Amino acid sequence: MKRELLPIPVPLPNIKAHAKRRAKLAKTLAEGLVLLPTSHELIRNNDAHYDFRWDSHFYYLTGFREPEAVLAITLGKKPRQILFCREKDMEREIWDGFRFGPSFAKEIFDFDEAYPISELEAMIPELMTNCRAVHTPIGADAQWDQSITRWIRAVRAKARSGVAAPVELKDVRHVLGAMRLVKDEVEIDLMAKAGKISSGAHSRAMRMAKPGMFEYQVEAEILHEFITNGARQAAYGSIVAAGSNACVLHYRENSALIKKGDLLLIDAGCEFGSYAADITRTFPVAAKFSGPQRDIYELVLEAQLACIKAVKPGAVFGRYHEVANEVLAQGLIDLKLCKGSLDKVLETESYKQFYMHRAGHWLGLDVHDAGDYKEQGKWVKLEAGMVLTVEPGLYIRPADNVPKHFWDIGVRIEDDVLVTKNGNRVLTASCPKSVSDIQALTST
């Protein structure tokens, strides 16, 4: 079957990049059998499904976006890369859309072999035979765990014929997480595009937000910008929080009326090419920052810029979190929201009344991406190709020890940062965040 004879009505990823990752995984693990399923289709209600989102580990290795698919890699001197997927079914394609089918998927996605998913039950015990270790996600899905156990039992049942069943089950997610921590050029390009689209969406929100609108109407402007630029999905549920709602870290109602002078905190990023962006901006609606709003905003911005400066190869992941704590704590002392010396405020963690989360996380195929933060109790060292968010914030809820002019001010500023050989690159740098740039958009 020749590719040019069958038009493909779905976008294709960079096939070579995915094949290269499979080869690297096979070389890293050396022996055994890799088994990796994609996600299940999920019912939303009655017979309606949620939009299907492929498993990120599976997609990282395959680039294949259809449901009901499993990747198998036999390890050793001559690894076999095998895809199990749905068969071509022209009747179902009338209802549900294009399917590759095993033959076409094998050619397009550069697998050694491909078979119908209906053959999985019979073939996996064969692939497990005389295989010492199985590398698979353990504990991620009960149904999958039961399948692995059933297949191993099927091999053990043949022990008298001289075959051996696997004796080790290893969680492949640890190795895949380490691989996914360092992005290749294909991934970086996709994340830069996601960052640019998301930056444009935030700029649009700053221009369009007006008193009398509801939070969800601003959310609609953000989604409009995503979809117009080819990002069909948000990477996570958008937060559009006006006034006191900005002091709720994971606010999701997005239903309140926006008033003039409210600070509007928006935490939103698109998914482009399966990769996430994650941006937060805070701005006054159709007005300039009030004095207290500006004091809090500039303190958070100072902390964020200091954190970004601390992101560089060789630094440990925990360092920029410490920078956020130090800058914010000192600023809170200066604003008389915390009392005592900097050392005392940090030691007692009194700053946590206003700043209770960490300064960021890994970013990639998932908004909270795969990969460990510590190894043997020590923070992971940053290296070129890692991508993380930098997102300090302050959330001032009404309290007896807080002056009223600070009440209900919530500010977070978040960017996506790539570690480079010589420092870092902010993938979301086109999104306005200086006071002057924001006010130029919001006060028009």
N, C-alpha and C positions, 0 to 999 in steps of 0.2 A: 504494500500500500504506500503510495507516494504522497508526501505531505501536500504538494501542489495540487493534487487531484481532489483533496477534501478540505474545503475552506474551514477554518476554525473560528467560530463566532464568539470565542471567549479570549480574554487577554492571556498571554503566555509570560511566565517569568523568565529570568536568565537561566536557561537550562544548564549551562556549563557550571555555573556557580553552585547549583544544588548537587550536581554530580560530583563536583570537587569535594563538597562537604561529606558526602557519603563515603568517598574514598578515604578521606581523613579519619572518619569515625572507624572504618574497617581497619585502618592501620593502627589506630590508637588502641582498640580493643584486642586485636590480634587473633583471638580464638573464640569459638562459640557461635551463637546464633542471635542476631538482633531481630526483635519483633516489635513493631511500633504501629499502633492503630491511629487513625484519625478520630475526630470527635463524632459523637452521635448527633443525628438530627433530633431536635427536641420539640415536643408539642407545647404550643403556647396556650391554647384552649380548644376544647372539642377536637376537631380534626385540622386545625390551623397550626402550622409550624412557625417557630422563630426562624428568622433568616439564619441559614447555616453558616457557621464559622469553623473552619478547619482547625485541627489541633496544631499549635505553633511548632512543637518539636517535629511533628510529621511534615509539616509544610517546609520547615527549614531544610530538611533532607531531600524532599521530593519536588516541591513546587506544585504539587497536585492538590486541587481544591474541591474535588468531588467527595461526597459522603460515601460511606461503606467502602473503605479502602484500608489496606494494611501493607506496610513495608516489611520485607524480610531480607536480611543480609546474612548469608552464610560466610563466616570468617575463616581465615586461613591463607594459604599461599595463593589460591585463586578464588577470591570472594565472588559470590553470585548475588547480584542485586535484583530483587524480585518484587514486583508490584501485584497485589491482588486488588481488583476494582470491579465495578459493575460492568456487565456486558452491554454492548450496543443494543438498544431497544427502540426502534423507530416509533412504536406506538407511544411509549412513555415519553419520548422526546417531544411528541406533539403536545403533551400536557405539561411537562416539567422542564424541557429545554435540552440542550446538547449534552451528550455523553461521549467520552473518548472511546471507551471499550478497551479491552486488553491489548489488541493488536496495535491500535493507533497510539495508545498510551506508551507502549514499549518503545515505539519509534520516536515519538515526539519528546518524551521525558528521559530518554537515554538509559533505559533499564536493560539488563541482560535477558530478563524473562518477565512475562506478565500473564496472569491467569484470572479467570472470573472469580469473584469473591465467593461464589458458591463452592469452589474447590478448596477453600481454605481449610475446612474441617478435615478433609482427607489428606492434604499435603503437609500441614504443619507437623503432625507426628513423624512423617517421613523425614522432614528437615531436622527434627530434634534427635533422630536416631543417631546414636554414637556421638552426640554433641555434649560436651561436658557442661557448658554454661549457657544460660539463656539471659540475654540482656534486654530488659523490657521495663516499661513503667510499672512499678509495684505499688499497689495501694491507691492508684489514681482512679480506678474504676472497678467496682466489684464484679461486674459482668465479665470484664476482661480478665481479672484475676481468676475467676472460675474457669474460663476457657483455657488459660495457661495450665492450671491444675489438671483439667480434663485431658489435655493433650499429653502431659507428662505421664499421667496414669496409663494412657493408651500405649505409650512406648514401654513402660514398665511391664505391661501385660505380656510383652513379647520377649521378656528376659530369657526364657528357656530356649529361645531360638538363637541366643548368642548376642543379642543387641543390648546396648546400654542406654539408659535414660539419663537426661541431664541431672547433675547432682548439685548445681549451683544456680540460684536465681539472683541476678544482679540488677539493681535499679539503674537503667541507662540514663536517667535524667541528670544524674550528677555529672557525667561526662559531657552530655549535650549542653548542660548549663554552662560549663566551663568553655566549651566551643562558642556558644552564643554570646558570651561576654565580650569577645573581641570581634567587632564587625569587619566584614570585608568591604571592598570598594562598592560593590553592588548594593549592599545594605546601607552604607553611608549615603549613597546617592538617593535612595528611596526615603531615608529619614530626613535628609535635607529638603526634599520635595514636600514631605509631610509637614515639616516645620514651616516652610514658606507658605503653604496653603493655610495652615492654622494661624500663622501670623496675620495674613490677610483677613481672616475671619474675625480676629480680635480687633483689628483696625476698623473693620466694617461696623462691629458692635459699638465701638467708641463713637463713630459718626452717627449711627442710627438711633442709639438709645435716647429717649426723651421722657420727661415727666409725663405721667399718665399712661405709659405703656406698662404692660405686665412683663414679668421676667421671662415668661415663655415666648413672648413676641421677640425679645432680643435673642433668645435661643434659636428661634426660627431664622433670624438673620445670619447667625453663625452656621447653621446647617445649610442654608442657601449657598454660602460661600464655599463650604466643603464640597457639596455636590456639583456645583457649577464648575469646579476645577478638577473633577474626576475622582474625588474622595467620597465614595458612596456611603461610608459609615463613619460615625464618630468612633474614636478609639476606646471610649468609655462614656458613661452617662455624664452629660455636661452639667456643671454647676453654674447657675446664674443667680447670684445672691445679692439682694439690695438691702442696704441699711443693716439692721441687726442680724439679718439672715447670714451675713458674711462672717459672723462669729460662730457659725455651725460648720465644722470642717468638711463634712460630707453632705451638705445641704443638697436636696434633690427635688424638692417640691416645684421650684421654678414657677410659682403661681402668684406671687405677691405683686401689688401695685408699686411702681417705682415713683418716688417723689423727687422733686428738684433738689439738688444738693446731696442726695443719697450717694454714698459710695457704692459702686456696683462691682462686686468681685465675680469674675468669670474664670472658671477653670475648665478649659475645653481644648481638645485636640482631635484632629482627624486621623483616620487610618488610611494610608496610601500604599498600595502594593503590599498590603498585609503588615506594614510597619506603622508604629504609633508615634504621634507627636503628643506633647503634654505641656500646655502653656497656661499660666495664670497671670491675669492682669487685673488691677484694681483702679477704678477711675471715678471722678465725680460726674454725675449725670447732668448735662446741660449747664455746667457751672465750673467754677474753679475750686480747687481744694480750699476748705476752711483752714484756719490756723492749726487747730488740733489735728485735723485730717492730714495736713501736710507734714506736721511733726512726725506722726506715726509712719506715714508713707516714706518719707526721706530716710528714716531710721531703717526700715525694712530694705529699702533700696541700697543703702550703705552696706548692710549685712550681706545682701545678695551679691553685690559687686566684689566684696571681700571674699566670699565663698568661691565665686568663679575664679578669682585670682589664685586660690589655693588648689584648684583642680589642675593637676599636671602629672606627667609620668613620674613614677617613683614615690609619689605621695600616697599615704594610706587612705582608704575610703573614709575612715572616720574623721580625718583631719578637717575637712570642710564643714562638717557638722559642729565640731568644736569651735570653729571660727564664727559660725552663726550664733552659737550660744554666747560667745565672748562679746561680739559687737552688739547684739540685742540687749544683753544684760547691762552693759555699760550705758547704752542709750536709755534704757528704762530707769537707771539710776539718775541720769541727767534730767529726765522728765519727771522725777520724783514719784514714779510708779513702783519702784523698788527701793529699799532702804539698805544702807550698809555699803561696805567696800565691794569691789568687783569680785574678789576672792570669796567673800562671804556669800554673795548672791549666787555665785556659781556652785559653791559647796552646798548651800541649803536648797538650791534649785527653786528659789522663790520666783524666778523669772517664768517658771512653768505655769503660773497663773495666766500668763498672756501668750506663751509660746510652748506648746505641749507636744509638738511632733518633730520628727527629724527633718533634716534639710534636703533630702532627696532620695532617689532610688535608681536602680538600673532601668534602662529604657530600650525597647527593641520591638520584636514581634508582639510582645505583651507590654501593656503600659507599666506594669510592675514586672519587669522582665526576669528571665531565668538567670541563674548564677548565684553563687554563694557570696555573702558579704564578709564572712570570716572563714579562715582556714586554721584549724587547730587552735582556736581561741584568739587568733590575731587577724586584724583587718586586712583584707585583700589590698595589695598594692595596685595603684592605677597604672595602666599601660595604654599605649597608643591603640586606638580602635574601640575602646570602651566608650559607651554613651550613658550619661546619667542626667537626672534632673537636678536643678538647684532651686529650691523653693522655700526660703525662710518666710515667716509671717508673724503677725501679731493680731491678737483677737481680744478686744477689751470689752468684756461684759460688765454690766452694772454691778458694783460692789461697794461696800462701805469704805474701803480703802482706796477707791478710785475717784478722782475728781469728775463731776458730771460731764464736763465738756469733752471727756474722752469716751464716754459710754457709747457702746454699740458701734465702735469703729473696728472694722475687720479688714486687714490688708494682707495679701499674699502676692508675691512676685515670683514667677517660675519660668525658667528657660531650660532648653535641652542643650547639653554641652558634650561635645566630642573631645576626648583626650587625644592629643596629637603628639608627635615626636618631640616638639619643642614647647608644648604648653597645652592650649585648648582652642577650640573653635565653637562659638555659640551658633548652633544650627537655627535658632529662632531669633537671631539678632535684628531682623527686619521688623519685629513687633515693637511698637513704641513703648517706652517705659520711663523716660525722663519726665519730670513734672512739666517742662515746657512743651515737649512733644505731645504729651497726653492732653494738656489743656488746649493746645492748638486744634485738636480734633473734637474735643468734647464741648467746647464753648462756642462752636459755630452754629 
